[in-house]
């Protein structure tokens, strides 16, 4: 049986009926087993995914879109729409910028143990690292504190939402860096722009499609993760 489902950015992922699209950056070689990658594809280069139109039932991507610029993320969503069949479903899991903001605001220690945390950095710089890693170049912890206290929530998230000067070579040298951050409204807008409909925020492993409720789905940092689905 031909594969019906596509995992974008799956690392060592390998499941029956699924294709794994990923790119084995040299720095991530230990986490990207090339034998598990069915489609070697660098999403930052914004090239067409080598799959036919209307050929997949599911596109799934877990904690990948935040490693892309907004332009590359929109291209990925556009390509996902193209390759999905009619009524096909897309599910995106990524860090939820509003939850990260709220964790910091409420001094929630979950921020310290969820995902990557650099003990040599302040809590403020770790927060920004989860939103957009490259902006730590421009803001130290005291400046982040001042911005946090003086700006409304949406404005603060928008300020730390994306690094606009990124080129693919920078991300290839540091593929674990977060390039963009996402809220439900921001991701919903980009999905609608790609053509998706019936876009809903979901809970971990909650889906109308049985394949998207299985144990290998939604495994990364559930405390800070946004889950969102849409239909073609």
C-alpha positions as CSV (number, residue, x, y, z in Angstrom):
1,X,0.0,0.0,0.0
2,X,1.3,3.5,-0.9
3,X,2.0,5.8,2.0
4,X,-1.0,8.0,2.8
5,X,0.4,10.3,5.5
6,X,3.3,12.7,5.6
7,X,5.3,13.8,8.7
8,X,7.2,17.0,8.1
9,X,10.3,17.3,10.3
10,X,10.0,13.9,11.9
11,X,13.6,13.2,12.7
12,X,14.0,9.5,13.4
13,X,10.2,9.0,13.0
14,X,9.2,5.8,11.2
15,X,5.7,4.4,11.1
16,X,3.7,2.2,8.7
17,X,1.8,4.2,6.0
18,X,3.8,7.3,6.8
19,X,6.5,9.2,4.9
20,X,9.1,11.2,6.8
21,X,10.2,14.5,5.3
22,X,13.3,16.0,7.0
23,X,16.7,17.4,6.3
24,X,19.9,15.9,8.0
25,X,21.8,19.0,9.0
26,X,25.3,18.0,10.0
27,X,24.9,19.5,13.5
28,X,21.7,17.4,13.9
29,X,23.1,14.2,12.5
30,X,22.6,12.2,15.7
31,X,18.9,13.2,15.8
32,X,18.2,12.8,12.1
33,X,18.8,9.2,11.1
34,X,19.1,9.5,7.4
35,X,17.8,5.9,7.0
36,X,14.5,7.1,8.5
37,X,14.1,10.1,6.1
38,X,12.1,9.2,3.0
39,X,12.2,12.7,1.6
40,X,15.4,14.7,2.1
41,X,14.1,18.3,1.9
42,X,15.4,21.6,3.3
43,X,12.2,23.6,4.1
44,X,14.1,26.9,4.4
45,X,15.0,26.8,0.7
46,X,11.2,27.0,-0.2
47,X,11.4,24.4,-3.0
48,X,8.4,22.3,-4.1
49,X,7.9,19.2,-2.0
50,X,8.4,16.3,-4.3
51,X,4.9,14.8,-4.0
52,X,2.0,14.8,-6.4
53,X,-1.0,17.1,-6.0
54,X,-3.9,15.6,-3.9
55,X,-1.8,12.6,-2.9
56,X,-1.8,12.6,0.9
57,X,-4.6,12.1,3.5
58,X,-2.7,13.7,6.4
59,X,0.1,16.2,6.7
60,X,1.5,16.3,10.3
61,X,4.3,18.5,11.6
62,X,5.5,18.5,15.3
63,X,7.7,21.3,16.5
64,X,9.2,22.2,13.1
65,X,7.4,25.3,12.0
66,X,9.1,27.4,14.7
67,X,12.5,26.6,13.1
68,X,11.3,28.4,9.9
69,X,10.9,32.0,8.9
70,X,7.4,33.2,8.4
71,X,7.9,33.2,4.7
72,X,9.2,29.6,4.6
73,X,6.4,28.5,7.0
74,X,3.8,30.0,4.7
75,X,5.4,28.1,1.8
76,X,5.3,24.9,3.8
77,X,1.6,25.4,4.5
78,X,0.9,26.2,0.8
79,X,2.7,23.0,-0.2
80,X,0.8,21.0,2.4
81,X,-2.4,22.2,0.9
82,X,-1.4,21.3,-2.6
83,X,-0.4,17.7,-1.7
84,X,-3.4,17.0,0.4
85,X,-6.4,15.3,-1.1
86,X,-9.9,16.8,-0.9
87,X,-11.0,16.8,2.8
88,X,-7.4,15.9,3.8
89,X,-6.3,17.1,7.2
90,X,-3.3,19.0,8.4
91,X,-2.1,19.1,12.1
92,X,0.5,21.4,13.4
93,X,2.1,21.2,16.8
94,X,4.4,24.1,17.9
95,X,5.3,26.2,20.9
96,X,2.4,28.4,22.0
97,X,3.8,31.9,22.4
98,X,0.9,33.0,24.7
99,X,1.4,30.1,27.1
100,X,5.2,30.8,27.2
101,X,4.3,34.5,28.0
102,X,1.9,33.4,30.7
103,X,4.4,31.0,32.3
104,X,6.9,33.8,32.7
105,X,4.3,36.3,33.9
106,X,3.0,33.9,36.6
107,X,6.5,32.7,37.5
108,X,5.6,29.1,36.5
109,X,8.5,26.7,37.0
110,X,7.3,24.5,34.2
111,X,9.1,26.9,31.9
112,X,12.4,25.7,33.4
113,X,11.8,22.0,32.7
114,X,9.9,22.1,29.5
115,X,12.0,21.6,26.4
116,X,15.5,23.2,26.0
117,X,16.7,25.3,29.0
118,X,20.2,26.8,29.2
119,X,21.2,27.1,32.8
120,X,23.8,29.7,31.9
121,X,21.1,32.0,30.7
122,X,18.6,34.1,32.7
123,X,14.9,33.0,32.7
124,X,14.2,36.0,30.5
125,X,16.7,34.9,27.8
126,X,15.4,31.4,28.0
127,X,11.9,32.7,27.4
128,X,13.0,34.6,24.3
129,X,14.9,31.6,23.2
130,X,11.6,29.7,23.1
131,X,10.0,32.5,21.1
132,X,12.8,33.5,18.7
133,X,16.3,32.4,19.6
134,X,18.2,34.9,17.4
135,X,16.7,37.9,19.2
136,X,18.8,37.2,22.2
137,X,21.6,38.8,20.2
138,X,19.8,42.2,20.6
139,X,18.2,42.0,24.1
140,X,19.7,41.2,27.4
141,X,17.6,40.1,30.4
142,X,17.2,43.6,31.8
143,X,15.9,44.9,28.5
144,X,13.5,42.0,28.2
145,X,12.2,42.7,31.7
146,X,11.6,46.3,30.8
147,X,9.8,45.4,27.5
148,X,7.7,42.9,29.4
149,X,6.6,45.4,32.0
150,X,5.9,48.2,29.6
151,X,4.2,46.4,26.7
152,X,0.8,44.7,26.3
153,X,0.9,41.0,25.8
154,X,0.3,41.0,22.0
155,X,2.8,43.7,21.4
156,X,5.5,41.9,23.4
157,X,4.9,38.7,21.5
158,X,4.9,40.6,18.2
159,X,8.2,42.2,19.1
160,X,9.8,38.8,19.8
161,X,8.0,36.9,17.1
162,X,10.6,36.5,14.3
163,X,14.1,37.2,13.2
164,X,13.8,39.0,9.9
165,X,17.4,38.8,8.7
166,X,17.7,35.0,8.6
167,X,19.3,33.2,5.7
168,X,19.3,29.4,5.2
169,X,23.0,29.2,5.9
170,X,22.5,30.6,9.4
171,X,19.9,28.1,10.2
172,X,22.0,25.2,8.8
173,X,24.7,26.1,11.3
174,X,22.2,26.3,14.2
175,X,19.1,24.2,13.2
176,X,17.8,24.0,16.7
177,X,17.2,27.7,16.9
178,X,13.7,29.0,17.0
179,X,13.2,31.5,14.1
180,X,9.5,32.3,14.6
181,X,6.9,32.1,17.3
182,X,3.2,31.3,16.9
183,X,-0.2,32.0,18.5
184,X,-3.4,30.4,17.5
185,X,-4.5,33.5,15.6
186,X,-1.2,33.9,13.8
187,X,-1.1,30.3,12.6
188,X,-4.8,30.2,11.8
189,X,-4.3,33.3,9.5
190,X,-1.4,31.6,7.7
191,X,-3.4,28.3,7.3
192,X,-6.4,30.3,5.9
193,X,-4.1,32.0,3.5
194,X,-2.9,28.6,2.2
195,X,-6.6,27.6,1.7
196,X,-7.4,25.5,4.7
197,X,-10.9,25.6,6.3
198,X,-12.5,24.4,9.6
199,X,-9.4,25.4,11.5
200,X,-9.6,24.5,15.2
201,X,-7.3,24.5,18.2
202,X,-7.0,21.0,19.7
203,X,-5.9,19.2,22.8
204,X,-2.9,16.8,22.8
205,X,-3.8,13.7,20.6
206,X,-7.4,14.9,20.3
207,X,-8.5,14.6,16.6
208,X,-11.4,13.3,14.5
209,X,-8.8,11.2,12.6
210,X,-7.8,8.1,14.4
211,X,-4.3,8.2,13.0
212,X,-3.7,11.5,14.8
213,X,-4.6,10.1,18.3
214,X,-1.9,7.5,18.4
215,X,0.9,7.4,21.0
216,X,3.6,8.6,18.5
217,X,1.7,11.8,17.9
218,X,2.2,15.0,19.9
219,X,5.1,13.8,22.0
220,X,7.2,17.1,22.4
221,X,6.7,19.5,25.3
222,X,2.9,19.3,25.7
223,X,2.9,21.9,28.5
224,X,3.8,24.7,26.1
225,X,2.5,23.3,22.8
226,X,-0.2,24.7,20.5
227,X,-2.1,22.0,18.6
228,X,-4.1,23.1,15.5
229,X,-5.9,21.3,12.7
230,X,-7.4,22.3,9.4
231,X,-9.0,20.7,6.4
232,X,-8.6,21.1,2.6
